Amino acid sequence: MKSLDGIKPFEKRVWLSSPTMHGEELQFMQEAFESNWMSTVGQNINELERLVAEKIGCQYAVALSAGTAALHLATKLAGEKLYGQAKPHEGTLRGKKAFCSDLTFDASVNPVAYEDGEAVFIDTEGDTWNMDPLALEKAFVLYPDVKLIVLAHLYGTPGKLSEIKEIAKKHDALIIEDAAESFGAKYKGMETGNFGDYNAISFNGNKIITGSSGGMFLTNSREDADKVRKWSTQSREDAPWYEHEEIGYNYRMSNVIAGVVRGQLPYLNEHIERKKEIYHRYREGLRDLPLSMNPYDKNNTEPNFWLSCILIQEEAMSPIVRGEREYLYQSQKGKSNPQEIMEMLTRVNAESRPIWKPMHMQPIYRMNSFVTREGNGRGRTNAYIDEGEIMDIGADIFQRGLCLPSDNKMTEEEQEKIMEVIKRAFA
Ligand SMILES: *Cc1c(COP(=O)(O)O)cnc(C)c1O
């Protein structure tokens, strides 16, 4: 075990990314309480929808119980548009394939399965750690009938939107943009959450601003916004009694939660500024180590810097194998690996997290196709690589990368100490 001599553990845990409250949240919750608008109707919801639509620059925002709910209804809308209305017991995608980001959280792509579709995972590029346009092109060669793309912006860094939109246009495909992690990030001056045909953001507890939970569906289509609002409130028809012509969901945001998000919203830019400082401080402080930070396109994008991550250089990786639940590594002088660094950070009471494990490596999706630039890739459930075999980009980032503590309440001294621990990992 590598030495942490002279480094005292934090008394209070330093988190990966925890909620940062300011006070206004409580005031808006209080208003909901005092006016007794404690359900899924009220001023907080109305105001929040107005403010978020204004911030994103889109026409309509529909407040929902979670980002996942927004993605589900976005997927359902896309399915209906492409393949028509489904029977009550069927999903709208009914066995159809959709091209999905591979290096993402599973909530991006599960809705494809909810709607009875089949996700085909598209490999990642190394410039922004998002969907690789070249692999996407390849996927359209292999599966020319596909009409839906589900695209996430990992860790708040916008992906290659121009290229992907161009490809989508060429193939007449719709885009669902999962901006759950990238609220406030910009691509060529425009907010993410505005590039897809259907768009989603999240206010989950670890996101850049939070309502403790919650999410939003964003669109420029009045019709789509109305549909999502109706579906999210149990698909009630305009009748004196409960009349249902469509399957419904209980997905609406509560007016109390909306109060929390409403109170957070004015602090979005401040949070981004703090996250950005943290990112650059890591980059500066760790520059002498054999690693790089999660990359972004400096010319075209302004990430929200939600999470700061590192990628260890290949030559500096000590041997490590990961199974489905366990791992084993060899500790070597001058080298390290994500699990060793994570263990050392845990010893000083700081939270870090492995890079999101790519979807094509997840047991649940082991039968799904996975497409790299070279063509149909082999699905795998761990990152063990045979001699000479080319690792796909996503598996490689998972193998060598780590999400560092990126909490915006972390002090400069705390971050200095975390960087000292990382240095010791390479001692
Ligand atoms: C958090 C997250 C979601 C889901 O949002 P919830 O509000 O937690 O349901 C979806 N996609 C990505 C990429 C996320 O990080």
Ligand as a Chemical Component Dictionary entry (heavy atoms), coordinates in Angstrom:
data_LIG
# 
_chem_comp.id                   LIG 
_chem_comp.type                 NON-POLYMER 
_chem_comp.pdbx_formal_charge   0 
_chem_comp.three_letter_code    LIG 
# 
loop_
_chem_comp_atom.comp_id 
_chem_comp_atom.atom_id 
_chem_comp_atom.alt_atom_id 
_chem_comp_atom.type_symbol 
_chem_comp_atom.charge 
_chem_comp_atom.model_Cartn_x 
_chem_comp_atom.model_Cartn_y 
_chem_comp_atom.model_Cartn_z 
_chem_comp_atom.pdbx_ordinal 
LIG C1 C1 C 0 -28.542 11.801 -14.161 1  
LIG C2 C2 C 0 -28.635 11.375 -15.565 2  
LIG C3 C3 C 0 -29.841 10.989 -16.129 3  
LIG C4 C4 C 0 -31.107 10.792 -15.342 4  
LIG O1 O1 O 0 -31.569 11.876 -14.678 5  
LIG P1 P1 P 0 -32.461 11.640 -13.352 6  
LIG O2 O2 O 0 -32.977 12.986 -13.059 7  
LIG O3 O3 O 0 -31.540 11.099 -12.322 8  
LIG O4 O4 O 0 -33.528 10.665 -13.706 9  
LIG C5 C5 C 0 -29.872 10.682 -17.473 10 
LIG N1 N1 N 0 -28.774 10.719 -18.219 11 
LIG C6 C6 C 0 -27.579 11.075 -17.717 12 
LIG C7 C7 C 0 -26.408 11.134 -18.620 13 
LIG C8 C8 C 0 -27.467 11.385 -16.364 14 
LIG O5 O5 O 0 -26.282 11.685 -15.853 15 
# 
loop_
_chem_comp_bond.comp_id 
_chem_comp_bond.atom_id_1 
_chem_comp_bond.atom_id_2 
_chem_comp_bond.value_order 
_chem_comp_bond.pdbx_ordinal 
LIG C1 C2 SING 1  
LIG C2 C3 SING 2  
LIG C2 C8 DOUB 3  
LIG C3 C4 SING 4  
LIG C3 C5 DOUB 5  
LIG C4 O1 SING 6  
LIG O1 P1 SING 7  
LIG P1 O2 DOUB 8  
LIG P1 O3 SING 9  
LIG P1 O4 SING 10 
LIG C5 N1 SING 11 
LIG N1 C6 DOUB 12 
LIG C6 C7 SING 13 
LIG C6 C8 SING 14 
LIG C8 O5 SING 15 
# 
